[in-house]
Amino acid sequence: MFFIQQIKTQIPPVVPLTNALTAIYCHNFNDVGIMTIRCGTNEKIRMLDAFDVVVKNKTHLPLQCLKQKHFSMVHGDISNKADCKIHTSFTSACSGRENCTLHMQRIRLNNVNENCHNELVDYTMAFFECISDVFIHDICSTQAITSAWGTLKTPNFPNPYTSNDDCWCKLSTQLQYRLLLSVIIFQLIPYDQNCTGAGLYLQSSNEQRSTQCTYLQPGHNYLSDGNSLYINFYSRTLTVRGGFWIIYEGLNFYLYYHRIIFVFLNEASQPNAEVHLQCGPRK
């Protein structure tokens, strides 16, 4: 029986595969502005995190905000209190694109647990990385690639996937290793338990489609029980948006939890086994 395990940690690791970059927007009164996140040609954005911040001490402001004199504290410098940081909801809008333009509106944060008391946001910060197209593979394209890591996406992602797809890929790595899937985006729309419109299946062979489709939670990691994994994506209906983008790596399960420290050090992921990806018609 095939089994894939969701890795449970206190904070699901969001680890950059390359180099983490930042984009900052300094809020100016209540004006509407634009924040741009941009990668180079033949690169795509992978959002790592983003949050709105109310600062309690002006020395905590990013340099560009200090230069622009963007600061709205009403209580003066409170050096013994932590800044208020609340995660934003726009991260899924940018992943998979070469550049992303966001319309920014200053809001008030009110969360006692985060030290927010109906205060205006001072700046918004986004963490992201740029992934080369070399590591981005369409699950419905015939290909055979061996690399330390890579990503799989639905056709046309981040635009809507097409209908009438039935695509198979196989991931395999060394015997003593397992396959780790890290979910960037997962939006098969409309989603239901029977996956009537579209579905993703993870299984141990390609003899026939599994009887149960898989829902993968964005931002979470999943570990296979062996060194090979068959992935089947199919779609029957058109959709106005949605799709998935998933990272795959091969690594030693027993060393995995030691790697979690990289989250706090903002260092790149260090896969330790090559993975062979083969996509095409089911044989």
N, C-alpha and C positions, 0 to 999 in steps of 0.2 A: 504494500500500500504506500502511495506517495504521501509525503508529509512535508509541509513547509512551516517553519516556526517563525512567529513574530518575535523579534528581539525586544525584550522589555527592559527599559532603563528609565531612570527617573526623568531624564530629559532625552528624547530621541536625538541621537547625534546628527547634526547637520555639519558635515565636514567638507571643506573645499577640496576639490580634486586637483586644482591648479593653484592660483593665488587669489585670496580674498581681496576684493576691491570695495570701496565705499562711495556712496553718493549722498550728499547732504543738501537739504533745502532749509534755508533760514526764513522763518515766517515773519512777515512785516505787517503789523497791525492786522486788519481783517481782509487784506487784499487777496484776490485769487491769483495764484502763480502757477508756474510749470516746473516740474522736476523731470530731468531727462537722465535715463540710465542707458548707457551705450557700450556696445562691444565693437570690435573691429570687423572688417570684412571676413566672411566665412567663419564667424564665431557667433555663438548664441548665449544669451543671458541665462544663467541659473541663479535664481534668487535664493539667498541663504537665510536672511532675516531682515526685518524692517520694523522700526518702532518710532512713535512720537515721544518727544521728551519735553518735560517742564524742568528747568534747572533751578536749583536752590542756591546756587552760588555762581555768579557770572564768570568765574574762572573756569567753570566746567563747559562753557560754550565752545563749540568748534571755532577755530581761528577765523574762518571766513565770516562767521556770524558776528564775532567781536568787531571785525573790521567794518561791517555794515551797521554796527550799533543796533543790532536786533536783540532786544532784551526787554522782557515785560514783567519782571518780578514785581509783586506788589508788597512783599514782606521784607525786602532788603536781602542782603547776603546771609544765608543761613547755612554756614559751613558745616554744622554738625548734623544736617539732615541730608538723606540721599535724594538724588534727583528722581523724579517720577518718570517711569518708562512704561509705555503701553504698546504692545505689538499691534501693527497695522494689518489691514486686510487686503492690501493690493498686491501681495507677493505673487499670487497665481496669475495676475494679469500680464506680467513681464517675462516669466520663464519661457524660453524657447524662441524669443524674438532677438533680432540683431540690435534693435534699439527700442526704447519704450518711453513714451511721453505721458506723464501723469499730471493731472490738474489738481493742484493742491489748494485746500481750503483750511484756514485756521480753525481749529476746534478747541473745545474745552475738555479737559480730562478730569474725571471725578471717580476716583477709586481709592477708598481709605486704605486698603491693603498695599497700594503702591504709592502712598503718600501724596495722592492727588485730591485736591479739594476745589473742584470747579475752576481750575486754572487754565489759562490759555497756553497752548503749545508754543514752545520757543523754536524748536527745529525738528525736522524729520530726518532720520538716517536710515539708509538701506545698505545692506551688505550683499554682495553678489560676486559671481565669478563669470569669466568668459570661457566657454567650452568650444574648442575647435570642431568644425563640421567633420573632421577626420574621425572623431569619437562618437558621432551621432548617426545611428543606423535606423533606417526605416524597417519596421518589422515585416513589411510586405514586399521588400526588395530581395531578389536572389543575391546572396553574398556569402563569402567564407572569409573570416577575419580572425586573427589571433593577436591578442593584446592583453596588457595587464588589467585594463578596465575599459569600459565603453558604456554607451547608453542606447536604449531602444525606445523608439517612439512610434506612435500611430501615423499613418500616411497624412501628410499635409500639416502635422502639428507645428505650431499651436492653432492652426486653422482647423475647421471641422474635418473629421475623417469621412471617407466615402462609404457608400453602402455596398453590399454584396462582396465583402472581403472575407477570405478564409485563409489566414496566413500562419505559417509554422516556422518556428526557429528552435534550434537546439543550442544550449549552453553546456560546455563541459570543461572540466579542469582536472588537475592531478588527483590521484586516488585519495591522498590523505587530506585533501582540502574540500571545502564546501563552497557553494555559490551564495553570495550576499546580494540581495536586491534592495536598493534604496530608492524610495518613491519620491520623485520630485512633484509630479502632477498625476492625478488619476481622476478623470471625469468622463465616465462612459454614461452618456445621457440619452434617453432617460434610463436610470438604473433601477433594476428590480432583481429579486432573488433568482429568478429563472433566466435572467439575461436574454430576454426575448429580442430586444433591439440590437444589442451588442454585448460581447462578453470577452473576458480574458480567462484562459484556462492554464493552470500550471500542473504538469503531470510528469510521471516517470517514463512514459513511452509515447510514441506517436501513432500507435495502432488504432486508436479511436479517441474521439473527444471525451473528456471526463464528463461525468454526470452533474458535476457541481462547478459553477464558475466562481471566480475569485474576486473579492473586493480588496484592494490594497489601499491602505490609509496613507495619504500624503504626509511626508515628513517622518515616516516610520521605516524600519528595516526588517527584512525577512530573510531567513536563512534556510537553505535546502537541507534535506537529510542525507544527501549523497553528493557525488561530484558531477552529476549531470542533471539537466532540467529541460523539459520540452515546454515551449510556450506557444499557445494557440490563441490568436485574436480573430474574432469574426464579427461582422456587422451586417445587419439586414435592413436597417432603415437609415435614412438621412438624418443628420443632426445639425442644429444651428451653431453649436459649439461643443467643445469637449475633446477628449483624447487622453493619452497618457505619455509620460516621459519617465523612464526608469533607468537608474544606474545599475550596472552589474559589475561584480568583482569576484575574484577567487581568493579565499584567504583561509588561514588556519583558525578553526573555530576557537581553540583554546587561547589564542593570542588576541582574539577579537576585543575582549573587554579591556585589555591593556591599551588598545588603540583609542578608546574613548577619551583618554586624556588629551588627545589632539584637539578635541572640541574646545577645551578651555585655553589651549595655547594658540588657537587659530592657525594651526599648521595643516598642510595638505595631507590628504589620505595617503596611506602607504600600502597599497595592495601587495601581497607577497606570493602570488601565483598567477600564471598566465591563463587566460580564458579563451577558448575557441568558440566562436559564434558561427553558426551555419544556418542560413535562412533560405527557404525555397519550397517548392512543391513537396508535399508529404510523399515519402517513398514507401 
